[in-house]
Amino acid sequence: MRIGILTGGGDVPGLNPSIKAVVYRAVNEGHEVVGIRRGWGGLLEFNRDDPASFDEHILPLDKQKVRTVDRTGGTFLHTSRTHPGKVRPGAVPDFLRDPEHLEAEEHDPRLRDFTPHILKNLEYLGIDTLIPIGGDDTLSYGERLHSEGFPVVAVPKTMDNDVYGTDYCIGFSTAVTRSVQFINQLRTSTGSHERIAVIELFGRNSGETSLISSYLAGVDRALISEVPFDPERLAEFVLQDKANNPSHYAMVTISEGAHMIGEKVVEFGETDAYGHRKLGGIGEITSEAIKQLTGHSIINQRLGYLMRSGAPDALDLMVAVNFANMAMDLITSGASGRMVALRDGSYTHIPMSAVTSGVKRVDVDELYDKAQYLPKVRHVLGKPMFLY
């Protein structure tokens, strides 16, 4: 059997160990593994008529190639946010364009579906089954291939921990660990200068990273994606927090997807070829608002990619390897259209269709005080390890 593996979306710690575990298990059982570079982009841009395209987009994997990759973070296969079912004109590879209609295609705003091209490439490469490792966008296209009859077994990863259907995704624990570490380190400068610190954390649609990091680091206020906030009320709170602190400082975390009451989520830059815009900047905007409302100096720190950099912590390493072995169990048993998952503290697998059947967000009523902008974790009996 020839197994294909790819990583899509944002990088997280734990991807390389998961790839290595798949390769070792597959080789030991007599199978081949090929890595697809740059996620779904590698399959979209692979040109069957160009011999050089193989080396650019495809990487045969064996034990020697992956022997040391688990010692570092990120993904050595590289990644992209390509979705072959929703390709904008500017992202269509040149060899797939019709020269006679090139100008018309450039000005056609409609998204194009290149799934037939992807299926032909998979057949040409001799891939019998595919393991995509990614978040909901990456895995939703995996579900599309499964619906077309191609065998797919998915592995969930995302730093935001927001893939629906699983309690845990590869990358989340390390992101929280990094965040808590940097928040606590930032206390030294914030306290030394007697300031208010606003720390912006990744979290587009789910505020779990801000919620859990603030809960564990003991920050004064936490703003999350799910709950719009009033800057004047926030300013009153942090003034009080600072006054009550013997060291005369206050700490606030904020999700990149958070927004003020009546305002939209802050985005910047042009929409990319697949319809995505970058988030970020709400921390700076909130810092400036607090400064104007309080007259106090602010430290504005955006952690950004530091949250997802470096090697995985022990939990992410454990889950990454276990998810890989579960995926191989499913493949060797002939299963398809499944996503490995953690539910109620146990490893399991669910239909891939579950990824798009709901939305995973912070349980605000249970875990967050909307009036005080604070985590509200009181009763954890019966809850999963990361609370929801």
C-alpha positions as CSV (number, residue, x, y, z in Angstrom):
1,M,0.0,0.0,0.0
2,R,1.2,3.5,-0.8
3,I,0.2,6.1,1.8
4,G,0.3,9.8,1.2
5,I,0.6,12.3,4.0
6,L,0.4,16.1,4.1
7,T,0.2,19.0,6.6
8,G,-2.1,22.0,5.9
9,G,-2.9,25.3,7.5
10,G,-0.8,26.9,10.3
11,D,2.2,25.0,11.6
12,V,2.1,23.7,15.2
13,P,4.5,21.7,17.3
14,G,3.9,18.0,17.0
15,L,3.5,17.7,13.2
16,N,7.0,16.2,12.6
17,P,6.6,13.6,15.3
18,S,3.3,12.6,13.9
19,I,4.7,12.2,10.4
20,K,7.7,10.2,11.7
21,A,5.3,7.8,13.6
22,V,3.3,7.2,10.5
23,V,6.5,6.5,8.4
24,Y,8.0,4.1,11.0
25,R,4.8,2.2,11.5
26,A,4.1,2.0,7.7
27,V,7.6,0.9,6.8
28,N,7.7,-1.8,9.5
29,E,4.4,-3.2,8.1
30,G,5.6,-3.2,4.5
31,H,4.0,-0.1,3.2
32,E,5.3,3.0,1.4
33,V,4.8,6.6,2.4
34,V,5.1,9.7,0.2
35,G,5.1,13.2,1.7
36,I,3.2,15.9,-0.2
37,R,4.9,19.2,0.2
38,R,2.9,22.4,1.1
39,G,-0.3,20.7,2.0
40,W,-3.1,20.6,-0.6
41,G,-1.0,23.1,-2.6
42,G,1.4,20.3,-3.5
43,L,-1.3,18.3,-5.1
44,L,-2.8,21.3,-6.8
45,E,0.5,22.5,-8.3
46,F,1.8,19.0,-9.2
47,N,2.1,18.8,-13.0
48,R,2.0,15.2,-14.3
49,D,3.6,16.3,-17.6
50,D,6.6,18.0,-16.0
51,P,9.3,15.6,-14.6
52,A,10.7,18.3,-12.4
53,S,7.3,18.7,-10.7
54,F,7.8,15.5,-8.7
55,D,10.9,16.6,-6.9
56,E,9.3,20.0,-6.2
57,H,6.0,18.7,-4.7
58,I,6.5,15.1,-3.7
59,L,9.0,13.5,-1.2
60,P,9.2,9.7,-0.8
61,L,9.7,9.0,2.9
62,D,11.6,6.3,4.7
63,K,13.0,5.9,8.2
64,Q,16.3,7.6,7.4
65,K,14.6,10.7,6.1
66,V,12.4,11.1,9.2
67,R,14.8,9.8,11.8
68,T,15.5,13.2,13.5
69,V,12.5,15.3,12.4
70,D,10.7,14.8,15.7
71,R,13.3,16.9,17.5
72,T,12.0,20.1,16.1
73,G,8.7,21.9,15.7
74,G,6.8,22.9,12.6
75,T,6.5,20.6,9.6
76,F,9.5,19.6,7.3
77,L,6.9,18.9,4.6
78,H,6.0,22.6,4.7
79,T,2.4,23.8,4.6
80,S,-0.1,26.1,2.9
81,R,-3.7,27.2,3.3
82,T,-4.6,26.0,-0.2
83,H,-8.1,24.5,-0.7
84,P,-8.4,22.9,-4.1
85,G,-12.1,23.1,-4.1
86,K,-12.1,26.9,-3.7
87,V,-9.3,28.3,-5.8
88,R,-9.3,32.0,-6.8
89,P,-8.2,33.0,-10.3
90,G,-4.9,34.4,-9.1
91,A,-3.9,31.1,-7.5
92,V,-4.5,28.8,-10.4
93,P,-1.2,27.2,-11.6
94,D,-0.2,28.4,-15.0
95,F,-0.3,24.9,-16.5
96,L,-4.0,24.6,-15.6
97,R,-5.0,27.8,-17.3
98,D,-6.5,27.9,-20.7
99,P,-4.2,30.2,-22.8
100,E,-7.1,31.2,-25.0
101,H,-9.1,32.5,-22.1
102,L,-6.3,33.6,-19.8
103,E,-7.4,37.3,-19.6
104,A,-11.0,36.3,-18.9
105,E,-10.0,33.9,-16.2
106,E,-7.9,36.6,-14.4
107,H,-11.0,38.8,-14.1
108,D,-13.5,36.0,-13.2
109,P,-14.2,36.4,-9.4
110,R,-15.7,32.9,-9.1
111,L,-13.9,30.2,-7.2
112,R,-12.8,27.2,-9.2
113,D,-12.9,23.5,-8.1
114,F,-9.9,21.5,-9.1
115,T,-11.0,18.2,-7.4
116,P,-10.9,16.2,-10.7
117,H,-7.2,17.4,-11.1
118,I,-6.4,16.3,-7.5
119,L,-7.9,12.9,-8.0
120,K,-6.0,12.3,-11.2
121,N,-2.8,13.3,-9.5
122,L,-3.4,10.9,-6.6
123,E,-4.0,8.1,-9.2
124,Y,-0.9,9.0,-11.1
125,L,1.2,9.0,-7.9
126,G,-0.2,5.6,-7.0
127,I,-1.4,6.8,-3.6
128,D,-3.9,4.3,-2.2
129,T,-4.9,6.3,0.9
130,L,-4.2,9.8,2.3
131,I,-3.6,11.2,5.8
132,P,-4.2,15.0,5.9
133,I,-3.1,16.6,9.2
134,G,-4.8,20.0,9.7
135,G,-7.6,22.1,11.0
136,D,-11.2,22.3,9.9
137,D,-10.4,23.9,6.5
138,T,-7.7,21.4,5.6
139,L,-9.8,18.5,6.8
140,S,-13.0,19.7,5.2
141,Y,-11.3,19.2,1.8
142,G,-10.2,15.7,3.0
143,E,-13.9,15.0,3.6
144,R,-14.6,16.2,0.0
145,L,-12.1,13.6,-1.4
146,H,-13.7,10.9,0.8
147,S,-17.1,11.8,-0.6
148,E,-15.6,11.4,-4.1
149,G,-14.6,7.8,-3.1
150,F,-10.9,8.4,-2.3
151,P,-9.8,6.8,1.0
152,V,-8.9,9.4,3.6
153,V,-8.1,9.2,7.4
154,A,-7.7,12.6,9.1
155,V,-5.6,13.9,12.0
156,P,-6.7,17.1,13.7
157,K,-4.2,19.8,14.6
158,T,-4.7,23.5,15.4
159,M,-3.2,25.7,18.0
160,D,-6.7,27.1,18.7
161,N,-8.1,23.7,19.6
162,D,-11.2,24.4,17.6
163,V,-11.7,21.4,15.3
164,Y,-15.3,20.2,16.0
165,G,-15.7,16.7,17.2
166,T,-12.5,16.3,19.2
167,D,-11.6,17.6,22.7
168,Y,-8.0,18.0,21.7
169,C,-6.0,19.0,18.6
170,I,-2.2,18.6,18.2
171,G,-0.5,21.9,19.0
172,F,-2.8,23.3,21.7
173,S,-0.9,22.3,24.8
174,T,2.4,23.7,23.6
175,A,0.7,27.0,22.6
176,V,-0.8,27.4,26.1
177,T,2.6,26.4,27.7
178,R,4.4,29.0,25.6
179,S,1.8,31.6,26.4
180,V,1.8,31.1,30.2
181,Q,5.6,31.2,30.1
182,F,5.8,34.5,28.2
183,I,3.0,36.1,30.2
184,N,4.8,35.4,33.4
185,Q,8.1,36.6,32.0
186,L,6.5,39.8,30.9
187,R,5.5,40.5,34.5
188,T,9.0,41.6,35.2
189,S,9.0,44.5,32.8
190,T,5.4,45.3,33.4
191,G,5.9,45.4,37.2
192,S,9.3,47.3,36.9
193,H,7.6,50.1,35.0
194,E,4.3,49.9,36.9
195,R,2.3,49.6,33.7
196,I,-0.6,47.7,32.2
197,A,0.3,44.9,29.8
198,V,-2.0,43.8,27.0
199,I,-0.9,40.5,25.5
200,E,-2.5,39.4,22.2
201,L,-2.7,35.7,21.6
202,F,-3.7,33.7,18.5
203,G,-7.4,32.7,18.4
204,R,-9.4,33.6,15.3
205,N,-12.8,32.1,16.2
206,S,-12.2,30.4,19.5
207,G,-10.9,32.2,22.6
208,E,-9.7,29.0,24.3
209,T,-6.0,30.0,24.1
210,S,-6.7,33.3,25.9
211,L,-9.1,31.7,28.4
212,I,-6.9,28.8,29.4
213,S,-3.6,30.8,29.3
214,S,-5.1,33.5,31.5
215,Y,-6.6,31.0,33.8
216,L,-3.3,29.2,34.3
217,A,-1.1,32.4,34.4
218,G,-3.5,34.2,36.8
219,V,-3.9,37.4,34.7
220,D,-6.2,40.1,35.8
221,R,-8.5,40.2,32.8
222,A,-9.0,38.0,29.7
223,L,-10.8,39.0,26.5
224,I,-12.0,36.2,24.2
225,S,-13.2,35.9,20.6
226,E,-16.8,34.9,21.7
227,V,-17.6,37.9,23.8
228,P,-17.5,41.6,22.6
229,F,-16.0,43.9,25.3
230,D,-16.6,47.5,26.4
231,P,-13.2,49.3,26.5
232,E,-14.5,51.8,29.1
233,R,-15.5,49.0,31.5
234,L,-12.2,47.2,30.8
235,A,-10.3,50.4,31.6
236,E,-12.1,50.7,34.9
237,F,-11.3,47.1,35.8
238,V,-7.6,47.3,35.0
239,L,-7.2,50.6,36.9
240,Q,-8.7,48.8,39.9
241,D,-6.5,45.7,39.3
242,K,-3.4,47.9,39.2
243,A,-4.3,49.8,42.3
244,N,-4.9,46.5,44.2
245,N,-1.5,45.0,43.1
246,P,1.3,45.9,45.6
247,S,3.6,46.0,42.5
248,H,1.4,48.4,40.7
249,Y,0.8,46.6,37.4
250,A,-2.0,44.8,35.6
251,M,-2.1,42.0,33.0
252,V,-4.7,41.5,30.2
253,T,-4.8,38.8,27.6
254,I,-6.8,39.2,24.4
255,S,-7.6,36.8,21.5
256,E,-6.7,38.1,18.0
257,G,-10.4,37.5,17.1
258,A,-11.8,39.6,20.0
259,H,-13.5,42.8,19.2
260,M,-15.2,45.8,21.0
261,I,-18.9,46.0,21.3
262,G,-20.3,47.3,18.0
263,E,-17.1,46.8,16.1
264,K,-15.9,44.1,13.7
265,V,-12.9,41.7,14.1
266,V,-9.7,43.5,13.1
267,E,-8.3,42.2,9.8
268,F,-5.5,43.5,7.7
269,G,-3.9,43.0,4.3
270,E,-5.4,41.8,1.1
271,T,-7.5,38.7,0.9
272,D,-5.2,35.9,-0.3
273,A,-5.9,33.6,-3.2
274,Y,-8.0,31.3,-1.1
275,G,-10.2,34.0,0.6
276,H,-8.2,34.4,3.9
277,R,-7.2,37.7,5.5
278,K,-4.8,38.0,8.4
279,L,-6.1,38.8,11.9
280,G,-4.1,40.8,14.4
281,G,-4.0,44.3,15.8
282,I,-6.8,44.3,18.3
283,G,-4.2,44.2,21.1
284,E,-2.6,47.4,19.8
285,I,-6.0,49.1,19.4
286,T,-7.1,48.0,22.9
287,S,-3.8,49.2,24.4
288,E,-4.3,52.6,22.8
289,A,-7.9,52.8,24.1
290,I,-6.9,51.9,27.6
291,K,-4.1,54.5,27.5
292,Q,-6.5,57.2,26.4
293,L,-9.1,56.2,29.0
294,T,-6.7,55.9,31.9
295,G,-3.7,58.0,31.1
296,H,-1.5,55.1,32.2
297,S,1.4,53.7,30.2
298,I,0.8,50.4,28.4
299,I,3.0,47.5,27.3
300,N,1.5,46.0,24.2
301,Q,2.9,42.5,23.3
302,R,1.7,40.3,20.5
303,L,3.0,36.8,21.0
304,G,2.0,35.6,17.6
305,Y,4.1,32.9,16.1
306,L,6.1,32.5,19.3
307,M,3.1,30.5,20.5
308,R,3.5,27.9,17.8
309,S,7.3,27.9,17.5
310,G,9.8,25.3,18.8
311,A,9.5,21.7,19.7
312,P,6.3,20.2,21.2
313,D,5.8,19.7,24.9
314,A,5.3,16.2,26.3
315,L,1.5,16.2,25.9
316,D,1.6,17.3,22.2
317,L,4.3,14.8,21.6
318,M,2.2,12.0,23.1
319,V,-1.0,12.9,21.3
320,A,0.9,13.4,17.9
321,V,2.4,10.0,18.1
322,N,-0.8,8.3,19.3
323,F,-2.9,10.0,16.7
324,A,-0.5,8.7,14.0
325,N,-0.7,5.2,15.2
326,M,-4.5,5.4,15.4
327,A,-4.5,6.6,11.8
328,M,-2.4,3.6,10.7
329,D,-4.7,1.3,12.7
330,L,-7.7,2.6,10.7
331,I,-5.9,2.4,7.3
332,T,-4.6,-1.1,7.8
333,S,-8.1,-2.2,8.8
334,G,-9.5,-0.7,5.6
335,A,-11.4,2.2,7.2
336,S,-11.9,5.5,5.5
337,G,-13.6,8.8,6.0
338,R,-12.6,8.8,9.7
339,M,-10.9,11.4,11.9
340,V,-8.9,10.3,14.9
341,A,-9.9,12.2,18.1
342,L,-9.9,12.5,21.8
343,R,-13.3,12.5,23.5
344,D,-14.0,12.3,27.2
345,G,-10.3,11.5,27.9
346,S,-10.2,8.5,25.6
347,Y,-8.7,8.0,22.1
348,T,-11.4,7.3,19.5
349,H,-12.3,8.1,15.9
350,I,-15.3,9.8,14.3
351,P,-16.7,10.4,10.8
352,M,-14.8,13.2,9.0
353,S,-18.1,14.8,8.3
354,A,-18.3,15.8,12.0
355,V,-15.7,18.4,11.3
356,T,-18.2,20.6,9.3
357,S,-21.3,19.6,11.3
358,G,-20.8,22.1,14.1
359,V,-18.6,24.9,15.6
360,K,-16.4,24.5,18.6
361,R,-16.2,27.6,20.8
362,V,-15.7,28.4,24.4
363,D,-18.6,27.4,26.6
364,V,-19.1,31.0,27.8
365,D,-21.9,30.4,30.3
366,E,-19.9,27.7,32.0
367,L,-16.3,29.0,31.8
368,Y,-16.4,32.8,31.4
369,D,-17.6,35.8,33.4
370,K,-18.9,38.2,30.7
371,A,-19.4,41.0,33.2
372,Q,-16.0,40.8,34.7
373,Y,-14.0,39.7,31.7
374,L,-12.5,36.8,33.6
375,P,-12.3,33.0,33.4
376,K,-14.9,31.4,35.6
377,V,-13.8,27.9,36.3
378,R,-15.5,26.6,39.4
379,H,-16.5,23.0,38.8
380,V,-14.4,20.7,36.8
381,L,-15.8,17.3,37.8
382,G,-16.7,15.4,34.7
383,K,-15.1,17.9,32.3
384,P,-12.4,17.0,29.8
385,M,-8.8,17.9,30.6
386,F,-9.0,21.2,28.8
387,L,-12.4,22.0,30.2
388,Y,-14.6,21.6,27.1
